[in-house]
Amino acid sequence: MKIFRALIAICALGWAAPAFAQQLPPECVANGRTATDWNACLRVSPPGAQWRALPLINLGTEALQRGDYANAVRYYDEATPPGSTITSDVSFHAFRATAYWHVARMPEALADAQLAYRMIRRDPALPAPASDYFPPHIDTETMYALILPILSDQRAPEFAPAMQAYLAMPARDWYSYANRSAVLLEVGDPSGALVESQRALDLAPGEPGILNNHCYILHSLDRDAEALPFCERALVAAPHVAAVHHSLATVLAGLHRCAESERALAAARRIDTATVTYQRPIECSPA
């Protein structure tokens, strides 16, 4: 991945199957005042407990929010023992698809993205009512933004109708414009991405995710000298985000500043050891 996907708003699932909701220990139940401590919930959820998937899934989503894809995948995998499957709401499958995609587990990423798309479309063939897998608090636009790069990357037949439906939705705020620019960049339309990114930048000029995306979009258009200040501002605002360091490394390589590019790439790899893109070298020829 080349973009700051933390821009796409992700919230904890709070998933619990009604069949065992009454059995949950108090550590796993929100009290309405503070967020559930999913680590505390996991500590009181012994192996084999029906509800153990609940803290694991939510810890996976919290890791995904932080851009910690190694732990996101670890928690998601532990929630699904060998030989078993978990079907939850659309956000779970979109989030898990994103985590698997980052670590290049493509068949699993695609399967989750395709299931999420069926849920978005309220496929009547799904074996559950839409109210179970698409509760009202989940944002359709965000779900599309998460799965579209995966559908595009894997040349899935769902991509074209999904992209058409996504672009037909009116943008609401800077999140919408920023996510749209990220999706357009991922699917190979940097010119369109730049238009949407500028709209996001006009509304939220200090957001590090927008600055990072704008930087990488300009690089994609061979405008590295213009891109560099946006990457530098993103780095000041978000020094612990691997994608920012990777974007900076890419732009520095385009400017033939190879030693600086290597240092920035090394920083991205230290922060995020799981994302496959960061492990690949960035070509750089000295000026």
Contacts in CASP RR format, 6 or more apart in sequence:
PFRMAT RR
TARGET T0000
AUTHOR 0000-0000-0000
METHOD contacts of the structure
MODEL  1
MKIFRALIAICALGWAAPAFAQQLPPECVANGRTATDWNACLRVSPPGAQ
WRALPLINLGTEALQRGDYANAVRYYDEATPPGSTITSDVSFHAFRATAY
WHVARMPEALADAQLAYRMIRRDPALPAPASDYFPPHIDTETMYALILPI
LSDQRAPEFAPAMQAYLAMPARDWYSYANRSAVLLEVGDPSGALVESQRA
LDLAPGEPGILNNHCYILHSLDRDAEALPFCERALVAAPHVAAVHHSLAT
VLAGLHRCAESERALAAARRIDTATVTYQRPIECSPA
1 101 0 8 1.000
1 102 0 8 1.000
1 243 0 8 1.000
1 275 0 8 1.000
1 277 0 8 1.000
2 185 0 8 1.000
2 186 0 8 1.000
2 216 0 8 1.000
2 243 0 8 1.000
2 246 0 8 1.000
2 247 0 8 1.000
2 250 0 8 1.000
2 277 0 8 1.000
3 182 0 8 1.000
3 185 0 8 1.000
3 186 0 8 1.000
3 212 0 8 1.000
3 213 0 8 1.000
3 216 0 8 1.000
3 243 0 8 1.000
3 247 0 8 1.000
4 182 0 8 1.000
4 208 0 8 1.000
4 209 0 8 1.000
4 212 0 8 1.000
4 213 0 8 1.000
4 234 0 8 1.000
4 238 0 8 1.000
4 241 0 8 1.000
4 243 0 8 1.000
4 244 0 8 1.000
4 247 0 8 1.000
5 67 0 8 1.000
5 98 0 8 1.000
5 182 0 8 1.000
5 243 0 8 1.000
6 65 0 8 1.000
6 66 0 8 1.000
6 67 0 8 1.000
6 209 0 8 1.000
6 241 0 8 1.000
6 243 0 8 1.000
7 175 0 8 1.000
7 178 0 8 1.000
7 179 0 8 1.000
7 182 0 8 1.000
7 207 0 8 1.000
7 209 0 8 1.000
7 210 0 8 1.000
7 213 0 8 1.000
8 142 0 8 1.000
8 145 0 8 1.000
8 146 0 8 1.000
8 179 0 8 1.000
8 182 0 8 1.000
9 139 0 8 1.000
9 142 0 8 1.000
9 175 0 8 1.000
10 61 0 8 1.000
10 64 0 8 1.000
10 65 0 8 1.000
10 95 0 8 1.000
10 142 0 8 1.000
11 61 0 8 1.000
11 91 0 8 1.000
12 35 0 8 1.000
12 36 0 8 1.000
12 38 0 8 1.000
12 58 0 8 1.000
12 61 0 8 1.000
12 62 0 8 1.000
13 57 0 8 1.000
13 58 0 8 1.000
13 61 0 8 1.000
13 88 0 8 1.000
13 89 0 8 1.000
13 91 0 8 1.000
13 92 0 8 1.000
13 95 0 8 1.000
14 30 0 8 1.000
14 36 0 8 1.000
14 54 0 8 1.000
14 57 0 8 1.000
14 58 0 8 1.000
15 53 0 8 1.000
15 54 0 8 1.000
15 57 0 8 1.000
15 58 0 8 1.000
15 88 0 8 1.000
15 89 0 8 1.000
15 92 0 8 1.000
16 24 0 8 1.000
16 28 0 8 1.000
16 51 0 8 1.000
16 54 0 8 1.000
17 50 0 8 1.000
19 50 0 8 1.000
20 50 0 8 1.000
20 51 0 8 1.000
23 50 0 8 1.000
23 51 0 8 1.000
24 51 0 8 1.000
24 54 0 8 1.000
25 41 0 8 1.000
25 44 0 8 1.000
25 45 0 8 1.000
27 36 0 8 1.000
27 37 0 8 1.000
27 40 0 8 1.000
27 41 0 8 1.000
27 43 0 8 1.000
27 44 0 8 1.000
28 36 0 8 1.000
28 41 0 8 1.000
28 44 0 8 1.000
28 45 0 8 1.000
28 51 0 8 1.000
28 54 0 8 1.000
28 55 0 8 1.000
29 36 0 8 1.000
30 36 0 8 1.000
36 58 0 8 1.000
38 55 0 8 1.000
38 58 0 8 1.000
38 59 0 8 1.000
38 62 0 8 1.000
39 55 0 8 1.000
39 59 0 8 1.000
41 54 0 8 1.000
41 55 0 8 1.000
41 58 0 8 1.000
42 52 0 8 1.000
42 55 0 8 1.000
42 56 0 8 1.000
42 59 0 8 1.000
45 51 0 8 1.000
45 52 0 8 1.000
45 54 0 8 1.000
45 55 0 8 1.000
46 52 0 8 1.000
52 79 0 8 1.000
53 79 0 8 1.000
53 80 0 8 1.000
53 86 0 8 1.000
56 75 0 8 1.000
56 76 0 8 1.000
56 78 0 8 1.000
56 79 0 8 1.000
57 75 0 8 1.000
57 76 0 8 1.000
57 79 0 8 1.000
57 86 0 8 1.000
57 88 0 8 1.000
57 92 0 8 1.000
59 71 0 8 1.000
59 75 0 8 1.000
60 71 0 8 1.000
60 72 0 8 1.000
60 74 0 8 1.000
60 75 0 8 1.000
60 76 0 8 1.000
60 95 0 8 1.000
60 99 0 8 1.000
61 72 0 8 1.000
61 92 0 8 1.000
61 95 0 8 1.000
63 69 0 8 1.000
63 71 0 8 1.000
63 72 0 8 1.000
63 75 0 8 1.000
64 72 0 8 1.000
64 95 0 8 1.000
64 98 0 8 1.000
64 99 0 8 1.000
67 241 0 8 1.000
67 242 0 8 1.000
67 272 0 8 1.000
68 272 0 8 1.000
68 274 0 8 1.000
69 99 0 8 1.000
69 102 0 8 1.000
69 103 0 8 1.000
69 272 0 8 1.000
69 274 0 8 1.000
69 275 0 8 1.000
70 103 0 8 1.000
70 272 0 8 1.000
70 273 0 8 1.000
70 274 0 8 1.000
72 95 0 8 1.000
72 99 0 8 1.000
73 99 0 8 1.000
73 100 0 8 1.000
73 103 0 8 1.000
73 105 0 8 1.000
73 274 0 8 1.000
76 96 0 8 1.000
76 99 0 8 1.000
76 100 0 8 1.000
79 86 0 8 1.000
80 86 0 8 1.000
86 92 0 8 1.000
87 93 0 8 1.000
87 115 0 8 1.000
87 128 0 8 1.000
87 133 0 8 1.000
88 133 0 8 1.000
89 119 0 8 1.000
89 132 0 8 1.000
89 133 0 8 1.000
89 134 0 8 1.000
89 135 0 8 1.000
89 138 0 8 1.000
90 116 0 8 1.000
90 119 0 8 1.000
90 120 0 8 1.000
90 133 0 8 1.000
90 134 0 8 1.000
90 138 0 8 1.000
90 143 0 8 1.000
91 138 0 8 1.000
91 143 0 8 1.000
93 112 0 8 1.000
93 113 0 8 1.000
93 115 0 8 1.000
93 116 0 8 1.000
93 119 0 8 1.000
94 112 0 8 1.000
94 113 0 8 1.000
94 116 0 8 1.000
94 142 0 8 1.000
94 143 0 8 1.000
94 146 0 8 1.000
94 147 0 8 1.000
95 146 0 8 1.000
96 108 0 8 1.000
96 112 0 8 1.000
97 108 0 8 1.000
97 109 0 8 1.000
97 110 0 8 1.000
97 111 0 8 1.000
97 112 0 8 1.000
97 113 0 8 1.000
97 116 0 8 1.000
97 146 0 8 1.000
97 147 0 8 1.000
97 150 0 8 1.000
98 109 0 8 1.000
98 146 0 8 1.000
98 150 0 8 1.000
100 106 0 8 1.000
100 108 0 8 1.000
100 109 0 8 1.000
100 112 0 8 1.000
101 109 0 8 1.000
101 113 0 8 1.000
101 149 0 8 1.000
101 150 0 8 1.000
101 153 0 8 1.000
102 274 0 8 1.000
102 275 0 8 1.000
102 276 0 8 1.000
103 274 0 8 1.000
103 275 0 8 1.000
103 276 0 8 1.000
104 276 0 8 1.000
106 153 0 8 1.000
106 154 0 8 1.000
109 150 0 8 1.000
109 154 0 8 1.000
110 150 0 8 1.000
110 151 0 8 1.000
110 154 0 8 1.000
110 156 0 8 1.000
113 146 0 8 1.000
113 147 0 8 1.000
113 150 0 8 1.000
113 151 0 8 1.000
113 154 0 8 1.000
113 156 0 8 1.000
113 158 0 8 1.000
114 151 0 8 1.000
114 156 0 8 1.000
114 158 0 8 1.000
116 143 0 8 1.000
116 146 0 8 1.000
116 147 0 8 1.000
117 147 0 8 1.000
117 151 0 8 1.000
117 158 0 8 1.000
117 162 0 8 1.000
118 125 0 8 1.000
118 126 0 8 1.000
119 126 0 8 1.000
119 130 0 8 1.000
119 133 0 8 1.000
119 134 0 8 1.000
119 143 0 8 1.000
120 134 0 8 1.000
120 140 0 8 1.000
120 143 0 8 1.000
120 144 0 8 1.000
120 162 0 8 1.000
122 130 0 8 1.000
122 134 0 8 1.000
126 133 0 8 1.000
140 169 0 8 1.000
141 166 0 8 1.000
141 169 0 8 1.000
141 172 0 8 1.000
141 176 0 8 1.000
141 179 0 8 1.000
142 179 0 8 1.000
144 162 0 8 1.000
144 165 0 8 1.000
144 166 0 8 1.000
144 169 0 8 1.000
144 183 0 8 1.000
145 166 0 8 1.000
145 179 0 8 1.000
145 180 0 8 1.000
145 182 0 8 1.000
145 183 0 8 1.000
147 162 0 8 1.000
148 159 0 8 1.000
148 162 0 8 1.000
148 163 0 8 1.000
148 166 0 8 1.000
148 183 0 8 1.000
148 186 0 8 1.000
148 187 0 8 1.000
149 182 0 8 1.000
149 183 0 8 1.000
149 186 0 8 1.000
149 187 0 8 1.000
150 156 0 8 1.000
151 158 0 8 1.000
151 159 0 8 1.000
151 162 0 8 1.000
152 159 0 8 1.000
152 163 0 8 1.000
152 186 0 8 1.000
152 187 0 8 1.000
152 188 0 8 1.000
153 186 0 8 1.000
159 187 0 8 1.000
163 187 0 8 1.000
166 180 0 8 1.000
166 183 0 8 1.000
167 180 0 8 1.000
171 177 0 8 1.000
171 180 0 8 1.000
171 196 0 8 1.000
171 199 0 8 1.000
173 203 0 8 1.000
174 199 0 8 1.000
174 200 0 8 1.000
174 203 0 8 1.000
174 204 0 8 1.000
174 207 0 8 1.000
174 210 0 8 1.000
175 200 0 8 1.000
177 196 0 8 1.000
177 197 0 8 1.000
177 199 0 8 1.000
177 200 0 8 1.000
177 203 0 8 1.000
178 196 0 8 1.000
178 197 0 8 1.000
178 200 0 8 1.000
178 204 0 8 1.000
178 207 0 8 1.000
178 209 0 8 1.000
178 210 0 8 1.000
178 213 0 8 1.000
180 196 0 8 1.000
181 192 0 8 1.000
181 193 0 8 1.000
181 194 0 8 1.000
181 195 0 8 1.000
181 196 0 8 1.000
181 197 0 8 1.000
181 200 0 8 1.000
181 213 0 8 1.000
181 214 0 8 1.000
181 217 0 8 1.000
182 193 0 8 1.000
182 213 0 8 1.000
184 190 0 8 1.000
184 192 0 8 1.000
184 193 0 8 1.000
184 196 0 8 1.000
185 193 0 8 1.000
185 213 0 8 1.000
185 216 0 8 1.000
185 217 0 8 1.000
185 220 0 8 1.000
190 217 0 8 1.000
190 220 0 8 1.000
190 221 0 8 1.000
191 221 0 8 1.000
193 213 0 8 1.000
193 217 0 8 1.000
193 220 0 8 1.000
194 214 0 8 1.000
194 217 0 8 1.000
194 218 0 8 1.000
194 221 0 8 1.000
197 210 0 8 1.000
197 213 0 8 1.000
197 214 0 8 1.000
197 217 0 8 1.000
198 214 0 8 1.000
200 207 0 8 1.000
200 210 0 8 1.000
200 213 0 8 1.000
201 210 0 8 1.000
201 211 0 8 1.000
201 214 0 8 1.000
204 210 0 8 1.000
206 233 0 8 1.000
206 237 0 8 1.000
207 237 0 8 1.000
208 233 0 8 1.000
208 234 0 8 1.000
208 237 0 8 1.000
208 238 0 8 1.000
208 241 0 8 1.000
208 244 0 8 1.000
209 234 0 8 1.000
209 238 0 8 1.000
209 241 0 8 1.000
209 244 0 8 1.000
211 230 0 8 1.000
211 231 0 8 1.000
211 233 0 8 1.000
211 234 0 8 1.000
211 237 0 8 1.000
212 230 0 8 1.000
212 231 0 8 1.000
212 234 0 8 1.000
212 238 0 8 1.000
212 241 0 8 1.000
212 243 0 8 1.000
212 244 0 8 1.000
212 247 0 8 1.000
214 227 0 8 1.000
214 230 0 8 1.000
215 227 0 8 1.000
215 228 0 8 1.000
215 230 0 8 1.000
215 231 0 8 1.000
215 234 0 8 1.000
215 247 0 8 1.000
215 248 0 8 1.000
215 251 0 8 1.000
216 227 0 8 1.000
216 231 0 8 1.000
216 247 0 8 1.000
216 250 0 8 1.000
216 251 0 8 1.000
217 227 0 8 1.000
218 224 0 8 1.000
218 226 0 8 1.000
218 227 0 8 1.000
218 230 0 8 1.000
219 227 0 8 1.000
219 247 0 8 1.000
219 250 0 8 1.000
219 251 0 8 1.000
219 254 0 8 1.000
224 251 0 8 1.000
224 254 0 8 1.000
224 255 0 8 1.000
225 255 0 8 1.000
227 251 0 8 1.000
228 251 0 8 1.000
228 252 0 8 1.000
228 255 0 8 1.000
231 244 0 8 1.000
231 247 0 8 1.000
231 248 0 8 1.000
231 251 0 8 1.000
232 248 0 8 1.000
234 241 0 8 1.000
234 244 0 8 1.000
234 247 0 8 1.000
234 248 0 8 1.000
235 244 0 8 1.000
235 245 0 8 1.000
235 248 0 8 1.000
238 244 0 8 1.000
240 271 0 8 1.000
241 271 0 8 1.000
242 267 0 8 1.000
242 268 0 8 1.000
242 269 0 8 1.000
242 271 0 8 1.000
242 272 0 8 1.000
242 275 0 8 1.000
242 278 0 8 1.000
243 268 0 8 1.000
243 272 0 8 1.000
245 264 0 8 1.000
245 265 0 8 1.000
245 267 0 8 1.000
245 268 0 8 1.000
245 271 0 8 1.000
246 264 0 8 1.000
246 265 0 8 1.000
246 268 0 8 1.000
246 277 0 8 1.000
246 278 0 8 1.000
248 264 0 8 1.000
249 261 0 8 1.000
249 262 0 8 1.000
249 263 0 8 1.000
249 264 0 8 1.000
249 265 0 8 1.000
249 268 0 8 1.000
249 282 0 8 1.000
250 261 0 8 1.000
250 282 0 8 1.000
252 258 0 8 1.000
252 260 0 8 1.000
252 261 0 8 1.000
252 264 0 8 1.000
252 284 0 8 1.000
253 261 0 8 1.000
253 282 0 8 1.000
253 283 0 8 1.000
253 284 0 8 1.000
254 261 0 8 1.000
254 284 0 8 1.000
256 284 0 8 1.000
256 285 0 8 1.000
256 286 0 8 1.000
256 287 0 8 1.000
257 284 0 8 1.000
258 284 0 8 1.000
258 285 0 8 1.000
258 286 0 8 1.000
261 282 0 8 1.000
261 284 0 8 1.000
262 284 0 8 1.000
265 278 0 8 1.000
265 281 0 8 1.000
265 282 0 8 1.000
268 278 0 8 1.000
269 278 0 8 1.000
269 279 0 8 1.000
272 278 0 8 1.000
END
